[in-house]
Amino acid sequence: MRIIPAIDIIEGKCVRLTKGDYATQKIYNEDPLEVAKAFEDSGVSYLHVVDLDGAKAKSIVNHKVLEQLATQTGLKIDFGGGLKSDVDLKTAFECGAHQITGGSIAVKEVDVFKQWLSHFGSEKIILGADVKGGHIAVSGWTETSDQKIVPFINGYKKEGVKYVICTDISKDGMLEGPSFDLYKTLLDKCGPVNLIASGGVSDISELPQLAALGCEGVIIGKAIYEKKISLKSLETYIVKNT
């Protein structure tokens, strides 16, 4: 199972939110590159970057930060937040994104997202399935759509989607453990799919549980920043499982 630390960006700084609420913003480091290099030094190969300014503005904002992270580390970066147009996507890939994550656009602009899948391929385009009460949430989690999580994922699997990041919004930033039951249900009803768990991870002991369920990857954010999970323990986990 891939370990994917998260860097969320507001005004070029590394921050975390709780349940996606911008009012809960907490700055952890004013230099995302410093954070990314620390992750890389611990043996991590992947990084999840979210442009929170972009999510609010509905177009990419922090592309210079992405470019810095991509050119000054060897991390494979998946990038999301505000990707709403072909121009945004072109910018993200030109700035070094290895993959991009499309969430709101997969709900609101279905034809555009399908075109991205067709043009760039399923190895480059991740489906963002952020869930609130069983339904897909969009627009920086400020809206809940009428689409239910299982048919949403299965519909896009038919279009060729291979990678899905699923965040349980009720768990995000709460440090209360991930939604094991949700991921089990999705892997049972949507499998086979490369499911990346996101939200709520609070302890290193939860990682083997997610791996046992069949999750292909796990995104870890606040647990690292709040030192619930140390980079040393991540290093040990990565070495042990490679």
N, C-alpha and C positions, 0 to 999 in steps of 0.2 A: 504494500500500500504506500502510495506516494505521500510524503509529508510536505505540505504547501503552506508556509507561513504567509500571513497577510499584511500588506501595507495599505492603509486607507489614507488618502491625501486630501487635505483642505488647505488652500493657499500655500501649497508647496511643502506643507508640514505633515508629519506622520501622526495621525490621530486615531482614536477609536470612538465609536458611538455605542449607545445601548438601544437595542431594538430599532436601529436605523433613525433614531430621533436626533436631529442636528443640534437640538438644545442641550443634549447630553455630551457634546463634544469635549474630549480630553486630549490635550497635546502630549505625546510621549517623547517626541524627538523632532527638532526642527530640521533635521538632516536625514531624509529617507535613505540616502546612499549609505550613510553610516550604519543604519539598521540593516539594510540589505547585505552589506559586506559582513556583518556579524553573523547573519543567517548562513551566508555562503561558507564562512570559516567553520561553522558547526557541521558542515557536510551536506547541507540542504542543496538541492539542485533546482528547485522550483519556487516560484513566487507568485502570489495572487495580489494584483494591484488594482485598487478601485479609486477612480477619480470622482470623489464625492462632489466636488465643485461641478464637474461635468454632468453628473446625475441630476443635479439641480438645474443647471443651465440647459440641459438637453442637447449638449454638443461637447465634444472633447475640450478640456481646458488645460489639464496638467500634462500635456504631451512632452514638454521639456524635461519634466521629472522622469517620465517613462524613458526617454532617450538617454538620460544620464544613468539610470539604473541598468539599462540594457547594454550600454557601451562600456560601463566601468565595472561590471560584474559578468560572470559567466552563467548567471541564473536564467532559466527558461521562464519567461514571464507570461502569464495570462492576464489580460487587461480588460477592465470593464468600467462602466460608468459614463453615461451620456453618449454612447455610440448610436447615433440615430440616422446617419447618412453614409453614402459611399465615400464621401470626403473624409468623414471621421474615421472610417475603417482604413482607408488609405494612409491617413496620418498615423494611426496606431501601428500599422505594420511597418511603415517607413521609419518610425521611431524605435523599432526593435521588438515589438510584441511578438512572442512566439505563437500565442493563441489570443483570441478575443472572446469575451463573454457577452452574449446578447440576451437581455431579459425582457424589458418593456417592449422593445421592438418586435420580439417574437410573438407578442400578444397584439400589439397595435398596428404593426406593419408586416403582416404575415408574408406577403409577396416579396418584400425587401429581404427579410431574413432568409427565405427560401433561395433567393438569388445569391445571397452571400454563401450559403451552403454549397450551391451548385458551382459557383465561381472559384471559391477558395478551398473547398473540400472539407470533409467532416473532421479532419485532423486539426484544422485551424479554427473552427467555429464551435464554441461551447454554448450549449443551451443553459441559460440561467433560469432556474425554476425556484423562485422565492415564494414560500408558502405561508399563508396566514389563515388559520381555521380551515385548512383543506383546499383553499383557493389560491390562485396565483396572484401575487401582489406586484404592482408596477409603479412607475414614476417615483423612484426612490422610496418605495414602500408606503407612499402616501395614499395610494388607491388600491382597492382589492377588486380584481376582475371577477367575472362570473365563471371563469374556467377552472375546473377542478384539476388537481395535480396529476393524477394517474392518466386520464385521457389526454391531457396536455403533453406529457412526455411521450406517451405512445403514439400520438399523432405526429410528432416530430421525428420519432424513430423511423416511421414509415418514409420520411423525407431524407433519411440518411444520417440523422444525428447520432453520434457515438459517445459524446461526453456531455454529462449533465452535472451542473453544480446546484445542489438543493440546500437552501438555507431555510431553516425553521425560524421565522422572525421572532416568535415568542421566546426563543432560546438565545438569540443573538446578543452577545455581550453580557449575558447573565451569569456565566460561570457556574451553571447548574447541571452540566452534562448535556450531551447531544441527544437528539431525538432518535434513539435506537429503534423504537417501534415504527416510526415513519420510514426510516431507511430500510427496515426489514420488509415493510409493505411494498415499497417502491421496487425493491430488488425482486420480490416475489411476483409482482404484477406488471413490471416494466422490463424485467430482465430478458436477455442479457444487455446490460448497458454499463458504461464506465461511469459509475455514480461517485461523485465527490461530495462528501459530507461537509457541511458548514454550519457553524452556530452552536455555541454552548460548551465546546470542549473546555474542560477545566482541570484535567489530571492526565498524566502520562498513561495511567492504567486503562483509560478509555480507548486508547489507540488500538490495542489488540482486539478489543471487542468490536470495533468498527471493521477491522480487517477480517475478523471471523464472519461478520455478516456478509462480506463480499464487496465492501466499498473499495473503489479503485484508488481513491485519494481522500485526504482530509485537510481542510483549511483550518489553521489555528491562528487566532488573533490575540484577543485580550488576555488569554491565559499566559501567553509569552510575556506580554508587556507588564502584566501584574505579577509576574514571576511565580505563577502557579505551576508553570512548566519551564524548567531551565533549558538553556541552549545545550548545556552539557548532557542533560537527560535525553534531549532530542538526538544529540550526536550518538549516544549509546544505543538508542532505539534504532537509528538508521543503520549503524554498523551491524547490529545484531540481526537485522532483517534484510541484509543485502548479501 
